[in-house]
Amino acid sequence: MLTTLFLAAQLAAQDTSRLTLAEAVRRALANEPGVAAARDNRAAAAASVGEARAPLFPRLSASFSANEYKIGSLVYPLSGINPAALPLFNTTLSQGAVQLGYTLFDFGGRTSQLRLAQAQERKAEATLDAAAAALVSRTVAAYLKVLTTRGILDAQERQLAALQAEANRIAQLEAQGKAAHVEVLRLAAQVSRSRADEVGTRAQLDVAERELAQLVALPADSLRPLLVPVRLTDTTVADRAALVASAEDNSPDVAQARRAAEAAGAGVGVARASLLPQLQLNAAYLENGHSFTGYRPYWSAGLQLTYPIFTGGSRLSAIRRNEASARAAGEQLRAARQAAERSVDAALATVTSARATVEALATAVQQSEEVERIRLLSLQVGSGTETDYLDAEAQLLSNRASLVQARNAEIAARAELARVTGTLSAEWLARTLAQ
């Protein structure tokens, strides 16, 4: 259901000049092998429902046989022999038959099988939703990681350019005897450290871009001009009680465990039905004969009651096995609900921490901008130093990069909280995020 909603929401023509987060999610859902496998398993489970429903209908079959005998055999059964004529024998005999069979009553055996198949289909659907939700959260995190790393790299490049320019200026002053050599060494060390940081960040960006490229099935190089910054448009978060209730009702992991418990319960019904007899109706229309003597029709009809008297305890063992599996599935459902509550607490704490970090860094950026402005004015009037201004600029760039990182971390945390509570959808992305 989740993949269907995401894909249906993205059927409109896509803007190929950029790769939005929604489009990245759509591409990931369409290409990721784990989700594709879960989708095929759901299709197989749906086909199993049709297979389980088939025994509810009559079975009609046709057959034809031709046999060659060394010694002639009766062409017609004894009941069909004319008393006034000799029996007919032939070495080549054939028979055609049309048979009809229908189970009139089996004490719920077939319906139990059908309920089991339907429960397994719902389980496969829940498994697909869980895989899709996890992939959406992973794609959001990968997309934001690329944006964050690019923001950090941009700040580092600006800082490196400023340091390099200052190092060149001080080197010229030293050549003129107006600056000490220690200042040249100090700036050279800062340039080297900044360049090392930049190289490390570029490596991290390469890894992040390749991870995202694999998810969206695009070349990594093509991602660089396409990604678009993401921002939160809805920062409201429900209270813990509402989030926990939503997780227990809608979490993909809980839904998967719930469907597994339903399937296990249906398996108990199938096993118990084996203790009861089956009543079947059988009818047949046959024609025996030979091409030279012609064919004579016969028909038969009857009721058949079948009940295994002794099976070595296999039926009781099957019942006990399925009952134990049902109890285990019930405990797994309870564990999934507890895990969902813990996941809500962890995700909510991450969201709260990220929101506080964003607010603090937004204030820090404002203050750093003011410090940089003052340092620049001091430098212009001759009361400040280039070093003080560079330090202020570096601090501003660092705070801006940290703010981008914190904002993206908050978005990723919100997406994970939505996944845990079962509300992560195309509509959630459209309502909560903007690009």
C-alpha positions as MATLAB code, in Angstrom:
seq = 'MLTTLFLAAQLAAQDTSRLTLAEAVRRALANEPGVAAARDNRAAAAASVGEARAPLFPRLSASFSANEYKIGSLVYPLSGINPAALPLFNTTLSQGAVQLGYTLFDFGGRTSQLRLAQAQERKAEATLDAAAAALVSRTVAAYLKVLTTRGILDAQERQLAALQAEANRIAQLEAQGKAAHVEVLRLAAQVSRSRADEVGTRAQLDVAERELAQLVALPADSLRPLLVPVRLTDTTVADRAALVASAEDNSPDVAQARRAAEAAGAGVGVARASLLPQLQLNAAYLENGHSFTGYRPYWSAGLQLTYPIFTGGSRLSAIRRNEASARAAGEQLRAARQAAERSVDAALATVTSARATVEALATAVQQSEEVERIRLLSLQVGSGTETDYLDAEAQLLSNRASLVQARNAEIAARAELARVTGTLSAEWLARTLAQ';
ca = [
       0.000    0.000    0.000;
       2.766    2.445    0.930;
       4.697    1.951   -2.311;
       1.487    2.319   -4.310;
       0.696    5.646   -2.626;
       4.209    6.988   -3.193;
       4.359    5.923   -6.819;
       0.847    7.174   -7.573;
       1.696   10.556   -6.076;
       4.614   10.923   -8.473;
       2.985    9.943  -11.786;
       3.026   13.516  -13.041;
       5.779   14.590  -15.428;
       9.069   15.017  -13.584;
      11.426   17.985  -13.791;
      14.646   16.466  -15.141;
      16.633   19.641  -14.343;
      16.635   18.764  -10.640;
      16.186   15.813   -8.327;
      13.775   16.642   -5.533;
      13.498   14.544   -2.409;
      10.070   13.261   -3.496;
      11.479   12.176   -6.852;
      14.460   10.519   -5.151;
      12.053    8.550   -2.957;
       9.990    7.526   -5.978;
      13.070    6.318   -7.837;
      14.333    4.420   -4.800;
      10.998    2.631   -4.346;
      10.946    1.699   -8.016;
      14.535    0.392   -8.123;
      15.578   -0.968   -4.719;
      15.837   -4.796   -4.895;
      14.641   -5.414   -1.337;
      11.367   -3.595   -1.974;
      11.049   -5.266   -5.385;
      11.444   -8.678   -3.736;
       8.818   -7.793   -1.107;
       6.507   -6.628   -3.908;
       6.929   -9.948   -5.731;
       6.320  -11.868   -2.497;
       3.069   -9.968   -2.097;
       2.075  -10.919   -5.663;
       2.879  -14.553   -4.884;
       0.765  -14.388   -1.716;
      -2.122  -12.880   -3.691;
      -1.882  -15.765   -6.158;
      -1.947  -18.208   -3.228;
      -5.319  -16.769   -2.206;
      -6.731  -17.744   -5.588;
      -5.159  -21.164   -5.213;
      -6.752  -21.619   -1.777;
     -10.149  -20.439   -3.054;
     -10.218  -22.965   -5.918;
     -11.256  -26.012   -3.759;
     -14.496  -24.196   -2.867;
     -15.667  -24.861   -6.440;
     -16.406  -28.175   -8.204;
     -13.593  -29.930  -10.063;
     -14.268  -31.033  -13.625;
     -11.755  -33.140  -15.541;
     -11.604  -35.133  -18.764;
      -9.447  -38.107  -19.649;
      -8.854  -40.471  -22.540;
      -6.839  -43.671  -22.596;
      -5.916  -46.185  -25.299;
      -4.324  -49.524  -24.457;
      -2.893  -52.372  -26.537;
      -3.146  -55.858  -25.007;
      -1.364  -59.072  -26.005;
      -4.545  -61.044  -25.399;
      -7.895  -59.660  -26.353;
      -9.904  -58.083  -23.563;
     -13.587  -57.261  -23.156;
     -14.568  -54.251  -25.170;
     -17.523  -53.483  -22.899;
     -18.045  -54.245  -19.205;
     -20.013  -57.426  -18.443;
     -23.017  -55.330  -17.527;
     -23.129  -54.097  -21.106;
     -23.019  -57.482  -22.845;
     -26.021  -58.500  -24.927;
     -27.176  -61.922  -23.670;
     -28.122  -62.909  -27.216;
     -24.665  -62.203  -28.587;
     -21.153  -63.246  -27.781;
     -18.946  -60.866  -25.756;
     -16.690  -58.683  -27.849;
     -12.939  -58.918  -27.354;
     -10.188  -56.828  -28.852;
      -6.518  -56.206  -28.223;
      -6.904  -52.444  -28.648;
      -9.276  -50.720  -26.235;
      -9.924  -47.069  -25.433;
     -11.906  -45.193  -22.811;
     -13.023  -41.590  -22.507;
     -14.312  -40.091  -19.286;
     -15.576  -36.811  -17.849;
     -15.439  -36.644  -14.061;
     -17.018  -34.204  -11.627;
     -15.957  -33.925   -7.998;
     -17.076  -31.595   -5.245;
     -16.443  -31.530   -1.514;
     -19.840  -30.968    0.037;
     -18.669  -30.546    3.608;
     -15.280  -30.586    5.332;
     -16.023  -28.856    8.664;
     -14.261  -25.648    7.651;
     -11.070  -27.166    6.244;
     -11.186  -25.284    2.930;
     -12.311  -21.996    4.467;
      -9.509  -22.302    7.020;
      -7.030  -22.723    4.188;
      -8.494  -19.665    2.492;
      -8.275  -17.590    5.676;
      -4.663  -18.699    6.084;
      -3.821  -17.630    2.520;
      -5.576  -14.280    3.014;
      -3.716  -13.718    6.285;
      -0.423  -14.510    4.568;
      -1.311  -12.033    1.815;
      -1.924   -9.330    4.422;
       1.356  -10.291    6.086;
       3.165   -9.927    2.748;
       1.509   -6.516    2.282;
       2.661   -5.442    5.751;
       6.181   -6.696    5.007;
       6.204   -4.640    1.814;
       5.022   -1.544    3.699;
       7.725   -2.035    6.336;
      10.430   -2.411    3.681;
       9.140    0.623    1.779;
       8.949    2.796    4.908;
      12.498    1.834    5.898;
      13.696    2.634    2.383;
      11.955    6.023    2.372;
      13.579    6.932    5.697;
      16.948    5.728    4.390;
      16.575    7.735    1.171;
      15.653   10.885    3.089;
      18.717   10.424    5.310;
      21.001    9.809    2.305;
      19.632   12.844    0.436;
      20.116   15.080    3.470;
      23.589   13.669    4.113;
      24.683   14.785    0.655;
      23.242   18.264    1.206;
      24.858   18.520    4.642;
      28.264   17.407    3.414;
      28.062   19.856    0.532;
      27.286   22.660    2.977;
      30.274   21.746    5.134;
      32.518   21.521    2.076;
      31.345   24.923    0.839;
      32.233   26.512    4.188;
      35.617   24.814    4.195;
      36.367   25.969    0.643;
      35.533   29.568    1.543;
      37.646   29.401    4.665;
      40.547   27.865    2.743;
      40.326   30.567    0.069;
      40.383   33.299    2.733;
      43.335   31.717    4.546;
      45.252   31.253    1.309;
      44.689   34.879    0.351;
      45.894   36.048    3.767;
      48.899   33.705    3.596;
      49.869   35.189    0.230;
      49.495   38.709    1.614;
      51.668   37.967    4.657;
      54.287   36.307    2.453;
      54.499   39.502    0.391;
      54.831   41.591    3.555;
      57.592   39.304    4.807;
      59.441   39.768    1.526;
      59.238   43.505    2.137;
      60.424   43.069    5.714;
      57.076   44.156    7.135;
      55.959   40.833    8.664;
      57.599   38.225   10.855;
      58.352   34.775    9.489;
      56.412   33.220   12.351;
      53.226   34.732   10.920;
      53.962   33.056    7.588;
      54.451   29.721    9.351;
      51.263   30.144   11.403;
      49.133   30.819    8.326;
      50.798   28.010    6.379;
      49.858   25.609    9.178;
      46.258   26.856    9.125;
      46.118   26.476    5.345;
      47.454   22.909    5.565;
      44.965   21.953    8.244;
      42.093   23.541    6.327;
      43.152   21.759    3.131;
      43.285   18.429    4.988;
      39.776   19.040    6.337;
      38.577   19.824    2.833;
      40.081   16.620    1.414;
      38.412   14.557    4.131;
      35.058   16.202    3.526;
      35.351   15.633   -0.228;
      35.904   11.934    0.447;
      32.827   11.849    2.692;
      30.810   13.625    0.007;
      31.899   11.098   -2.592;
      30.703    8.235   -0.387;
      27.407   10.007    0.363;
      26.756   10.757   -3.311;
      27.489    7.173   -4.312;
      25.123    5.847   -1.658;
      22.332    8.118   -2.865;
      23.125    7.351   -6.511;
      22.766    3.638   -5.825;
      19.394    4.212   -4.181;
      17.977    6.322   -7.016;
      19.686    4.386   -9.839;
      21.530    7.394  -11.290;
      25.228    8.006  -11.956;
      26.889    9.677   -8.984;
      28.336   12.458  -11.167;
      24.856   13.415  -12.393;
      23.651   14.170   -8.855;
      25.902   17.156   -8.283;
      23.852   19.814  -10.096;
      20.448   18.235   -9.363;
      19.867   18.155   -5.612;
      17.711   20.861   -4.031;
      17.938   22.088   -0.400;
      15.136   20.882    1.873;
      13.468   22.820    4.659;
      10.780   22.096    7.222;
       7.461   23.854    6.716;
       5.694   22.191    9.631;
       7.645   22.003   12.881;
       4.741   20.906   15.065;
       5.081   17.495   16.751;
       2.251   15.623   18.465;
       2.533   14.742   22.149;
       4.083   11.455   23.219;
       0.809    9.700   24.038;
      -0.585   10.374   20.565;
       2.664    9.291   18.929;
       2.799    6.035   20.897;
      -0.844    5.276   20.072;
      -0.163    5.939   16.393;
       2.905    3.691   16.465;
       0.996    0.815   18.088;
      -1.761    1.099   15.477;
       0.108    2.089   12.314;
       3.803    1.283   12.660;
       4.914   -0.910    9.729;
       6.833   -3.169   12.117;
       3.811   -3.597   14.392;
       1.532   -4.161   11.399;
       3.916   -6.823   10.120;
       3.873   -8.607   13.496;
       0.081   -8.294   13.698;
      -0.399   -9.880   10.278;
       2.036  -12.649   11.202;
      -0.037  -13.358   14.321;
      -3.212  -13.497   12.214;
      -1.569  -15.938    9.803;
      -0.406  -18.126   12.691;
      -3.937  -18.154   14.120;
      -5.343  -19.195   10.746;
      -2.795  -22.016   10.629;
      -4.271  -23.389   13.865;
      -7.690  -23.532   12.198;
      -6.272  -25.450    9.237;
      -4.592  -27.978   11.540;
      -7.734  -28.519   13.632;
      -9.855  -29.081   10.526;
      -7.773  -32.182    9.772;
      -9.401  -33.923   12.757;
     -12.801  -33.886   11.041;
     -14.107  -35.978    8.118;
     -14.798  -34.868    4.552;
     -17.945  -35.564    2.535;
     -17.404  -35.584   -1.229;
     -19.679  -35.913   -4.238;
     -18.233  -37.767   -7.243;
     -19.820  -38.255  -10.664;
     -18.420  -39.581  -13.923;
     -19.484  -40.136  -17.521;
     -17.499  -42.821  -19.387;
     -17.439  -44.371  -22.811;
     -15.734  -47.722  -23.452;
     -15.209  -49.351  -26.783;
     -13.250  -49.679  -30.000;
     -13.237  -47.732  -33.225;
     -14.629  -50.742  -35.123;
     -17.275  -51.762  -32.619;
     -18.323  -48.298  -31.439;
     -18.533  -46.847  -27.948;
     -21.091  -47.369  -25.190;
     -21.774  -44.746  -22.535;
     -21.841  -45.330  -18.777;
     -22.243  -43.023  -15.832;
     -21.673  -43.189  -12.114;
     -22.469  -41.001   -9.130;
     -21.914  -41.332   -5.403;
     -21.025  -39.844   -2.064;
     -17.769  -40.528   -0.301;
     -17.040  -39.959    3.390;
     -13.353  -39.816    4.225;
     -11.850  -39.854    7.688;
      -8.293  -40.842    8.614;
      -8.679  -43.131   11.601;
      -5.012  -43.358   12.509;
      -2.159  -41.149   11.282;
       0.488  -41.868   13.877;
      -0.288  -38.681   15.801;
       0.678  -36.357   12.932;
      -2.560  -34.356   13.124;
      -2.310  -33.725   16.858;
       1.352  -32.837   16.458;
       0.466  -30.388   13.682;
      -2.133  -28.771   15.931;
       0.333  -28.414   18.795;
       2.951  -27.005   16.427;
       0.584  -24.408   14.999;
      -0.720  -23.458   18.446;
       2.854  -22.916   19.655;
       3.589  -20.835   16.555;
       0.461  -18.761   17.228;
       1.551  -18.125   20.823;
       5.027  -17.150   19.640;
       3.532  -14.787   17.052;
       1.412  -13.207   19.783;
       4.491  -12.595   21.915;
       6.321  -11.171   18.903;
       3.414   -8.776   18.384;
       3.644   -7.687   22.009;
       7.406   -7.223   21.620;
       6.876   -5.210   18.437;
       4.511   -2.858   20.276;
       7.045   -2.387   23.061;
       9.796   -1.772   20.507;
       7.572    0.757   18.748;
       7.127    2.662   22.014;
      10.883    2.696   22.586;
      11.443    3.832   19.001;
       8.996    6.687   19.500;
      10.860    7.807   22.617;
      14.229    7.652   20.839;
      12.978    9.447   17.731;
      11.140   12.063   19.781;
      14.267   12.742   21.846;
      16.286   13.137   18.635;
      13.726   15.534   17.194;
      13.658   17.609   20.398;
      17.453   17.735   20.576;
      17.740   18.657   16.901;
      15.157   21.436   17.251;
      17.043   22.894   20.242;
      20.324   22.696   18.316;
      18.791   24.480   15.325;
      17.473   27.303   17.510;
      20.828   27.677   19.306;
      22.832   27.674   16.096;
      20.459   30.135   14.426;
      21.214   32.527   17.297;
      24.927   31.762   17.030;
      24.895   32.575   13.316;
      23.258   35.929   13.983;
      25.833   36.718   16.648;
      28.704   35.566   14.416;
      27.452   37.776   11.605;
      27.526   40.748   13.946;
      31.026   39.869   15.179;
      32.281   39.542   11.605;
      30.720   42.908   10.704;
      32.429   44.590   13.661;
      35.781   42.936   12.900;
      35.555   44.092    9.296;
      34.802   47.665   10.328;
      37.707   47.582   12.791;
      40.003   46.338   10.049;
      38.839   49.028    7.634;
      39.471   51.853   10.129;
      42.821   50.397   11.130;
      41.979   49.435   14.724;
      41.648   45.716   14.047;
      43.836   42.992   12.601;
      43.433   40.724    9.631;
      43.783   37.738   11.980;
      40.814   38.820   14.094;
      38.701   39.269   10.978;
      39.699   35.859    9.572;
      38.883   34.192   12.881;
      35.458   35.869   12.927;
      34.791   34.861    9.323;
      35.881   31.277    9.982;
      33.586   31.109   13.017;
      30.677   32.443   10.969;
      31.244   29.918    8.182;
      31.528   27.109   10.725;
      28.297   28.133   12.456;
      26.451   28.360    9.149;
      27.632   24.885    8.162;
      26.624   23.538   11.563;
      23.212   25.166   11.202;
      22.677   23.453    7.836;
      23.755   20.182    9.398;
      21.403   20.632   12.373;
      18.435   21.536   10.165;
      18.971   18.488    7.978;
      19.394   16.328   11.075;
      16.048   17.598   12.343;
      14.376   16.716    9.030;
      15.894   13.221    9.107;
      14.716   12.776   12.701;
      11.205   13.913   11.782;
      11.138   11.420    8.893;
      12.237    8.606   11.203;
       9.558    9.593   13.727;
       6.985    9.520   10.938;
       8.194    6.058    9.906;
       7.975    4.733   13.455;
       4.434    6.078   13.874;
       3.299    4.840   10.461;
       2.591    8.284    9.005;
       5.483    8.519    6.549;
       3.874    8.987    3.134;
       4.004   11.119    0.006;
       1.378   13.352    1.593;
       3.562   13.723    4.722;
       6.565   14.753    2.627;
       4.480   17.304    0.700;
       2.926   18.727    3.876;
       6.039   18.811    6.053;
       8.888   19.635    3.662;
       9.485   22.176    0.920;
      12.121   22.529   -1.794;
];
